[in-house]
Amino acid sequence: PYIYPPADYYNDLFKDAQYGDVANGHIGGASIHSNSWGGGLGYADDSSQIDDYVWDNKDFLILFAAGNDGPGASTIGSQAEMKNGIAVGATTEAGTAVSTFSSRGPAVPDGRIKPDLVAIGEGITTADASSDTGYWADNFAGTSASCPNLAGHAVLVQQYFEDGWYPTGVQTNTNGFTPSAA
């Protein structure tokens, strides 16, 4: 079965994640949104919606998997073409090279460099309820694995700033602040 995202990313996807929809029992509070889905090519309405949301909510970081349509040029998924978030590509298991399947820029039509960052996306062990051998699938590969990997690192970076480790490298509560998505 497929799950389709709402047409209105701004109000029905990101706003609910950040602030919740208390009237319907949804609790928000997210400041980092990891997305391992997408499609289409080129900067489109969905890319614009992502950019608008981050512009209006400067402390909300949105990451999108770049896609698995590489190695050709300009194969980044439409959502990952955003300007105000992070498009995540995949590297080999050793992290020494970009995976051949990982989508690549430049962005269409303005030529921005994409993906913005890469993370390991090969040789991943993940949950797989459909497996006959148990609940683990070995050697999963894709930018869908790279994106949450990088989102986890973003949480650690955010915590570093919030706990006041910057700029001295020593935790000082009065130095703590909420970093912007930038």
SULRA-V59960 format. One record per pair of residues at least 4 apart in sequence whose C-alpha atoms are under 6 Angstrom apart, sorted by the first residue. I is the first residue (numbers start at 1). J is the second residue. D is the distance in whole Angstrom. If there is no record, write none. Layout:
i=I j=J d=D
i=I j=J d=D
This chain:
i=8 j=12 d=6
i=9 j=13 d=5
i=10 j=14 d=6
i=10 j=53 d=6
i=11 j=15 d=5
i=12 j=16 d=6
i=15 j=19 d=6
i=16 j=20 d=4
i=16 j=21 d=6
i=17 j=28 d=5
i=17 j=30 d=6
i=18 j=28 d=5
i=18 j=29 d=5
i=18 j=30 d=5
i=19 j=28 d=4
i=19 j=29 d=6
i=20 j=26 d=5
i=20 j=27 d=4
i=20 j=28 d=4
i=21 j=26 d=5
i=22 j=26 d=5
i=31 j=60 d=5
i=32 j=60 d=6
i=32 j=61 d=5
i=32 j=62 d=6
i=33 j=62 d=5
i=34 j=63 d=5
i=34 j=148 d=6
i=35 j=64 d=5
i=36 j=65 d=5
i=36 j=144 d=4
i=39 j=77 d=5
i=39 j=78 d=6
i=40 j=77 d=5
i=40 j=78 d=5
i=41 j=77 d=5
i=41 j=78 d=5
i=42 j=78 d=5
i=42 j=108 d=5
i=43 j=47 d=6
i=43 j=78 d=6
i=43 j=81 d=5
i=46 j=79 d=6
i=47 j=79 d=5
i=47 j=82 d=5
i=51 j=82 d=6
i=51 j=84 d=5
i=53 j=57 d=6
i=54 j=58 d=5
i=58 j=180 d=5
i=58 j=181 d=6
i=59 j=180 d=4
i=59 j=181 d=5
i=60 j=181 d=6
i=61 j=181 d=5
i=62 j=85 d=5
i=63 j=85 d=6
i=63 j=86 d=5
i=63 j=87 d=6
i=64 j=80 d=5
i=64 j=87 d=5
i=65 j=87 d=6
i=65 j=88 d=5
i=65 j=143 d=5
i=65 j=144 d=6
i=65 j=147 d=5
i=66 j=76 d=5
i=66 j=77 d=6
i=66 j=80 d=5
i=66 j=87 d=5
i=66 j=88 d=5
i=66 j=89 d=5
i=66 j=103 d=6
i=67 j=76 d=6
i=67 j=77 d=6
i=67 j=103 d=5
i=67 j=143 d=6
i=68 j=101 d=5
i=68 j=102 d=5
i=68 j=103 d=5
i=69 j=75 d=6
i=69 j=101 d=6
i=69 j=103 d=5
i=70 j=101 d=4
i=70 j=102 d=5
i=70 j=103 d=4
i=71 j=100 d=5
i=71 j=101 d=6
i=73 j=104 d=5
i=73 j=105 d=5
i=74 j=104 d=6
i=74 j=105 d=4
i=74 j=106 d=5
i=74 j=107 d=6
i=75 j=103 d=5
i=75 j=104 d=5
i=76 j=103 d=5
i=76 j=104 d=6
i=80 j=87 d=5
i=86 j=116 d=6
i=87 j=115 d=5
i=87 j=116 d=5
i=88 j=115 d=6
i=88 j=117 d=5
i=88 j=118 d=5
i=88 j=147 d=6
i=89 j=102 d=6
i=89 j=115 d=6
i=89 j=118 d=4
i=89 j=143 d=6
i=90 j=98 d=6
i=90 j=99 d=6
i=90 j=102 d=5
i=90 j=118 d=5
i=90 j=119 d=5
i=90 j=120 d=6
i=90 j=121 d=5
i=90 j=143 d=5
i=90 j=146 d=6
i=91 j=95 d=5
i=91 j=97 d=5
i=91 j=98 d=4
i=91 j=99 d=5
i=91 j=119 d=6
i=91 j=120 d=5
i=91 j=121 d=5
i=92 j=97 d=6
i=92 j=99 d=5
i=92 j=120 d=6
i=92 j=122 d=5
i=93 j=120 d=6
i=93 j=122 d=5
i=93 j=123 d=6
i=95 j=120 d=6
i=105 j=113 d=6
i=105 j=114 d=5
i=106 j=111 d=5
i=106 j=112 d=5
i=106 j=113 d=5
i=106 j=114 d=6
i=107 j=111 d=5
i=107 j=112 d=5
i=119 j=146 d=5
i=120 j=146 d=6
i=121 j=141 d=5
i=121 j=142 d=5
i=121 j=143 d=6
i=121 j=145 d=5
i=121 j=146 d=5
i=122 j=141 d=4
i=123 j=139 d=4
i=123 j=140 d=6
i=124 j=139 d=5
i=124 j=140 d=5
i=125 j=137 d=6
i=125 j=138 d=4
i=125 j=139 d=6
i=126 j=136 d=6
i=126 j=137 d=5
i=127 j=135 d=5
i=127 j=136 d=5
i=128 j=135 d=5
i=128 j=136 d=5
i=128 j=137 d=6
i=129 j=135 d=5
i=159 j=163 d=6
i=160 j=165 d=6
i=161 j=165 d=6
i=161 j=166 d=6
i=161 j=176 d=6
i=161 j=177 d=6
i=162 j=176 d=4
i=162 j=177 d=5
i=162 j=178 d=5
i=163 j=176 d=5
i=164 j=171 d=5
i=164 j=172 d=5
i=164 j=173 d=5
i=164 j=175 d=4
i=164 j=176 d=4
i=165 j=169 d=5
i=165 j=170 d=5
i=165 j=171 d=4
